[in-house]
């Protein structure tokens, strides 16, 4: 099995060398790595160019887009720009952030997971962040969810879910659609990924409502959105975010924002989410 990696990067000069070092040290190397330099004003492109000279499987693509950092859409538009430059000769496609340090056996382990079970569509490890000199689990999500920072998809699954959606919620809808089509999503707790810049470190004020909008576009409905919003606000230790999320949901509903999923998929998603919620309660 071989794998390709696409890395959207915006002003990542502080971290991208560490990410690339961890990739060129993998026990099974990627066939191709495309870094999409998304409007960076720092030395991101220079750093990548230096790595590309030494490692012919690394390439750089430049993209210009708005400088405002909103979760979701910008990063996936950059991913698409990089993905377009690749051929079809991959078995696994990976979307990575530019601020990670992966263990050397990361992709060997991921490929083994895919090889062992043909029904596994997505696989990933766990994000850890540094707190007081210690690396601890970045506890923002359930243990069965793969973080948006490091997604690996089997080709057939990736094609069936229709690539990644350029909207916030892309990293949840991918898993829900995979399940809709009968694929398994697998996480491996032995794979500790160091996340050098904690999630949401530079989102602006507009982004606060985006989460509620994302819940709406995933077809969650108000009940599931309320539960999910309360849980996320508590996990982030900012209970008032709950109100922002709910406001975002109603704003999206009032604006008749198009859903990321079909009516049939939305029905499956609501049923699946409620089932998961009940399992946690009882």
C-alpha positions as CSV (number, residue, x, y, z in Angstrom):
1,X,0.0,0.0,0.0
2,X,1.2,3.5,-0.7
3,X,0.1,6.8,0.6
4,X,0.0,10.5,-0.5
5,X,-0.1,13.4,2.0
6,X,-1.5,16.9,1.4
7,X,-0.6,19.6,4.0
8,X,-2.3,23.0,3.9
9,X,0.0,25.6,5.5
10,X,-0.5,29.2,6.4
11,X,2.3,31.0,8.2
12,X,3.7,27.8,9.8
13,X,7.5,28.7,9.8
14,X,7.7,27.9,13.5
15,X,6.5,24.3,13.1
16,X,6.6,23.0,9.5
17,X,10.2,21.8,9.7
18,X,9.4,19.7,12.7
19,X,6.4,18.2,10.8
20,X,8.5,17.5,7.7
21,X,11.3,16.0,9.8
22,X,8.8,13.6,11.3
23,X,7.5,12.6,7.9
24,X,10.9,12.0,6.3
25,X,11.7,9.8,9.3
26,X,8.7,7.5,8.8
27,X,9.5,3.8,8.7
28,X,7.4,3.6,5.5
29,X,7.8,6.8,3.6
30,X,5.0,8.6,1.7
31,X,5.2,8.4,-2.1
32,X,4.3,12.0,-2.3
33,X,3.9,15.0,0.0
34,X,2.3,18.2,-1.3
35,X,2.5,21.3,0.9
36,X,0.0,24.0,-0.1
37,X,1.4,27.3,0.9
38,X,-1.8,29.2,1.5
39,X,-1.0,33.0,1.4
40,X,1.8,32.8,3.9
41,X,3.7,36.0,4.7
42,X,6.5,34.3,6.6
43,X,9.2,31.8,5.6
44,X,6.9,28.8,5.1
45,X,7.6,28.5,1.4
46,X,11.4,28.8,1.8
47,X,11.5,26.1,4.4
48,X,9.4,23.7,2.2
49,X,11.6,24.5,-0.9
50,X,14.7,23.5,1.1
51,X,13.1,20.2,2.1
52,X,11.9,19.6,-1.5
53,X,15.5,19.9,-2.8
54,X,16.6,17.1,-0.5
55,X,13.5,15.0,-0.8
56,X,12.1,14.6,-4.4
57,X,8.8,13.3,-3.1
58,X,8.0,16.7,-1.5
59,X,6.5,19.4,-3.6
60,X,5.2,22.9,-3.0
61,X,2.0,24.5,-4.4
62,X,1.3,28.2,-3.8
63,X,-2.3,29.4,-3.3
64,X,-3.7,32.9,-2.6
65,X,-6.8,33.3,-0.5
66,X,-8.2,35.7,2.1
67,X,-6.0,36.2,5.2
68,X,-8.9,35.7,7.7
69,X,-8.6,32.4,9.5
70,X,-11.9,30.7,9.7
71,X,-12.3,27.1,10.6
72,X,-13.0,24.7,7.8
73,X,-13.5,26.2,4.4
74,X,-10.1,27.9,3.8
75,X,-8.0,24.9,4.9
76,X,-10.0,22.4,2.7
77,X,-9.9,24.7,-0.3
78,X,-6.1,24.6,0.1
79,X,-6.3,20.8,0.5
80,X,-8.2,20.6,-2.8
81,X,-5.6,22.7,-4.5
82,X,-2.9,20.3,-3.4
83,X,-5.0,17.2,-4.2
84,X,-5.6,18.4,-7.8
85,X,-1.8,18.1,-8.4
86,X,-1.8,14.4,-7.5
87,X,-2.3,11.3,-9.7
88,X,-4.6,8.4,-8.9
89,X,-1.8,6.0,-7.9
90,X,-2.4,6.1,-4.2
91,X,-4.1,3.6,-1.8
92,X,-4.4,6.0,1.1
93,X,-4.8,9.8,1.0
94,X,-3.8,11.8,4.0
95,X,-4.7,15.4,5.1
96,X,-2.3,16.7,7.6
97,X,-1.8,20.0,9.5
98,X,1.6,21.7,9.4
99,X,2.1,21.8,13.2
100,X,2.4,18.2,14.1
101,X,5.2,15.8,15.2
102,X,4.2,12.2,14.3
103,X,5.9,9.1,15.8
104,X,8.2,7.4,13.2
105,X,5.9,4.3,13.0
106,X,2.8,6.4,12.5
107,X,2.1,5.5,8.8
108,X,3.4,2.0,9.0
109,X,0.8,1.4,11.8
110,X,-2.0,3.2,9.8
111,X,-1.3,1.1,6.6
112,X,-1.3,-2.1,8.7
113,X,-4.8,-1.1,10.1
114,X,-6.0,-0.7,6.5
115,X,-4.4,-3.9,5.3
116,X,-5.9,-6.0,8.1
117,X,-9.5,-5.1,7.4
118,X,-10.9,-4.0,4.0
119,X,-13.9,-2.4,5.6
120,X,-11.9,0.2,7.4
121,X,-12.3,3.5,5.5
122,X,-10.5,5.9,7.9
123,X,-7.8,5.6,10.5
124,X,-5.8,7.9,12.9
125,X,-4.1,8.3,16.2
126,X,-4.6,10.8,19.1
127,X,-3.6,14.5,19.5
128,X,-1.5,15.5,22.5
129,X,-0.7,19.0,23.6
130,X,2.1,20.3,25.8
131,X,1.0,21.6,29.3
132,X,3.6,22.5,31.9
133,X,6.3,20.5,30.2
134,X,4.1,17.4,29.8
135,X,2.3,16.0,26.8
136,X,-1.3,15.3,27.6
137,X,-4.3,14.2,25.5
138,X,-6.0,17.2,23.8
139,X,-9.4,16.2,25.1
140,X,-11.8,17.9,22.7
141,X,-13.5,14.9,21.2
142,X,-14.6,11.3,21.6
143,X,-12.1,8.5,21.5
144,X,-13.6,7.2,18.3
145,X,-13.2,10.4,16.4
146,X,-10.1,11.2,14.2
147,X,-9.0,14.7,14.6
148,X,-9.0,17.0,11.5
149,X,-5.3,17.6,12.0
150,X,-4.4,14.1,10.8
151,X,-6.9,12.2,8.6
152,X,-6.1,9.1,6.6
153,X,-8.6,7.7,4.1
154,X,-8.7,4.6,2.1
155,X,-9.1,5.6,-1.6
156,X,-12.4,3.9,-2.2
157,X,-13.9,5.5,1.0
158,X,-12.5,8.9,0.1
159,X,-14.0,8.7,-3.4
160,X,-17.4,7.5,-2.0
161,X,-17.8,10.3,0.5
162,X,-17.0,12.7,-2.4
163,X,-13.6,14.2,-1.2
164,X,-13.6,16.7,1.7
165,X,-16.2,19.4,2.0
166,X,-14.9,23.0,2.1
167,X,-17.0,24.0,5.1
168,X,-16.7,23.8,8.9
169,X,-17.8,20.4,10.0
170,X,-15.8,18.8,7.2
171,X,-13.9,16.7,9.7
172,X,-17.1,15.3,11.2
173,X,-19.2,14.9,8.1
174,X,-16.4,12.8,6.5
175,X,-16.7,10.2,9.3
176,X,-20.5,10.3,9.4
177,X,-20.7,9.7,5.6
178,X,-18.1,7.0,5.8
179,X,-20.4,5.2,8.3
180,X,-23.4,5.9,6.2
181,X,-21.7,4.0,3.4
182,X,-20.7,1.2,5.7
183,X,-17.1,2.0,6.3
184,X,-15.4,1.6,9.7
185,X,-13.6,4.5,11.4
186,X,-10.7,3.3,13.6
187,X,-8.5,5.1,16.1
188,X,-5.3,3.7,17.6
189,X,-4.4,5.0,21.1
190,X,-0.7,3.9,20.7
191,X,-0.2,6.6,18.0
192,X,0.6,9.8,19.9
193,X,0.7,12.9,17.7
194,X,2.2,16.0,19.2
195,X,0.0,19.0,18.3
196,X,2.3,22.0,18.6
197,X,-0.4,24.6,18.3
198,X,-3.6,23.8,20.2
199,X,-6.9,23.7,18.1
200,X,-8.6,27.0,17.6
201,X,-5.6,29.1,18.8
202,X,-6.2,31.7,16.1
203,X,-9.8,31.7,15.1
204,X,-11.5,35.1,15.1
205,X,-14.8,36.2,16.6
206,X,-16.9,35.3,13.5
207,X,-15.7,31.7,14.0
208,X,-17.7,31.4,17.3
209,X,-21.0,31.0,15.5
210,X,-19.5,28.7,12.9
211,X,-19.7,25.6,15.1
212,X,-23.5,26.0,15.5
213,X,-23.7,26.5,11.8
214,X,-21.7,23.4,11.3
215,X,-24.1,21.4,13.5
216,X,-27.0,22.7,11.4
217,X,-25.3,21.8,8.1
218,X,-24.6,18.3,9.4
219,X,-28.3,17.8,9.6
220,X,-28.2,17.4,13.4
221,X,-31.5,19.1,14.2
222,X,-32.0,21.3,17.4
223,X,-32.1,18.5,20.0
224,X,-28.8,16.9,19.0
225,X,-27.2,20.4,18.4
226,X,-28.1,21.4,22.0
227,X,-26.6,18.3,23.5
228,X,-23.5,18.5,21.3
229,X,-23.1,22.3,22.0
230,X,-23.3,21.8,25.8
231,X,-20.8,19.0,25.6
232,X,-18.3,20.9,23.5
233,X,-18.6,24.1,25.5
234,X,-17.8,22.1,28.7
235,X,-14.9,20.3,27.1
236,X,-13.5,23.7,26.1
237,X,-14.2,24.9,29.7
238,X,-16.0,27.9,28.3
239,X,-19.7,27.3,29.1
240,X,-20.8,30.6,27.5
241,X,-19.8,29.2,24.1
242,X,-23.0,27.2,24.3
243,X,-25.0,30.3,23.6
244,X,-22.8,31.2,20.6
245,X,-23.2,27.7,19.2
246,X,-27.0,27.8,19.5
247,X,-27.1,31.3,18.0
248,X,-25.0,30.0,15.1
249,X,-27.5,27.1,14.6
250,X,-30.5,29.4,14.4
251,X,-28.7,31.9,12.2
252,X,-27.9,29.1,9.7
253,X,-31.5,27.8,9.9
254,X,-32.9,31.3,9.3
255,X,-30.5,31.8,6.3
256,X,-31.6,28.5,4.9
257,X,-28.0,27.5,4.7
258,X,-27.6,24.4,2.4
259,X,-26.8,21.2,4.3
260,X,-23.6,19.2,3.6
261,X,-25.7,16.0,3.4
262,X,-28.8,14.7,1.7
263,X,-32.1,14.2,3.6
264,X,-31.4,10.5,3.7
265,X,-27.9,11.0,5.1
266,X,-29.2,13.5,7.6
267,X,-31.7,11.0,8.9
268,X,-29.0,8.4,9.3
269,X,-26.8,10.9,11.1
270,X,-29.4,11.9,13.6
271,X,-30.2,8.3,14.3
272,X,-26.5,7.5,14.7
273,X,-25.8,10.5,17.0
274,X,-28.8,9.7,19.2
275,X,-27.7,6.1,19.5
276,X,-24.2,7.2,20.5
277,X,-25.6,9.7,23.1
278,X,-27.9,7.0,24.6
279,X,-25.0,4.6,24.9
280,X,-23.1,7.2,27.0
281,X,-26.0,7.9,29.3
282,X,-27.0,4.3,30.0
